[in-house]
Amino acid sequence: GQCVTHCPTGALTARDDTDKVFDAIADPHTTVVVQVAPAVRAAWGESLGLSHEEATIQRMAAALKALGVDYVFDTSWSADLTIMEEGSELLAKLAAAAAATGDPAASADLAAPGAGDAPRFPMFTSCCPGWVRYAKAHHPELVDQLSSAKSPGQMFGAITKSWFAETQGIDPHSIFCVEVMPCLAKKAEVAYAPMNDACGDPDVDVSLTTREMDRMFRAACLDVASLEEFPLDDPLGTFTGAGVIFGATGGVMEAALRTAHAIVTGEDAPADAFSAVRGMDGWKEATFDMGGTPLSVAVVSGLSNADKLIQSIQAGESSYHFVEVMACPGGCVGGGGQPIHDGCELAAERGDVLWELDRAMPLRKSHENPVIQQIYAEYLGEPLSHRAHELLHTDHHAWKMPHEA
Ligand code: SF4
């Protein structure tokens, strides 16, 4: 069925991909791996009549297993991986800027960004495909300033069909990787040509919205509320509080700062030291001390706010090292694939669910995730290594927008 939604990203018509997932589950030769994005857990129970207490990720895992899914993992795990790569990329750019001028403090000087071969600032986050499409369409001059890191969903798919498949002895061609996202723009992202492995297999086979997953539960007549909670599978179900807050505006920035600060200073700052960029304001900014060097950051959600910020930067009225942009107001919790309640905006309430989860987590920094530490030790080497680049980074010029084709 087709339905029209209020998605602000331009992906106005929601395709229904649930049949593809039911078909994969029915195929005995296919291993179906599902990853669930952090923002989904804050909303999936709304249209099923579940309370916050009932709508846990473990109850969702039980429902997905009842459908016949083989593995249920968490995109929060690969959000931690994204932070390792994107945070390291930011630090490498700051170091390159300092080296280009011979001045170790030059990374803080944004007055003449991009002089010579020095990187241009700000670096923009790239995990929101709604924003990446907007940048390519309306600000092509900024595309080289997008982080080259793939989004957490794509990173997850790439690791599932490489490291996970190898360690489990599963033929990667037999894996059908499903992501459950709060997002409509992700349906286009999974189909971009550079999001394929060396054999041409896509990192992620299907992107479902939260609404589609709920529809699958209803189609299978599952009484979800009565299901016993079921733990997420190992190893890609292990995550930190930093991975969970990716779903709320300011969360990617805060997660990145927690890890970047630890890398730069070697100190263990409190996880809440960077909370100045939380909250529902559409444009937030702050400057943090990173071991004696000031780092100025901004967080915008909603594309009209992104546009205002870009105009301000280009007019020389503001300058930042690092900017998080989410197309949907409030971030992914308010995404176009979430349950819709007419006249009711629940992004703030859903965001609070994620911040509470973060507060309750024993590990709240991405570099503390033991499975992240394991994959770098066993498989990837260092962040930004050759293998990390092959699997986890992309070229935003390697696919065309419709107007470029
Ligand atoms: Fe998708 Fe999140 Fe971006 Fe909205 S903010 S377009 S839900 S990635």
Boltz pocket constraint, residues with backbone or C-beta under 6 A from the ligand:
constraints:
  - pocket:
      binder: B
      contacts: [[A, 9], [A, 127], [A, 128], [A, 129], [A, 130], [A, 131], [A, 182], [A, 183], [A, 184], [A, 185], [A, 186], [A, 326], [A, 327], [A, 328], [A, 331], [A, 332], [A, 333], [A, 334], [A, 335], [A, 336], [A, 337]]
      max_distance: 6.0
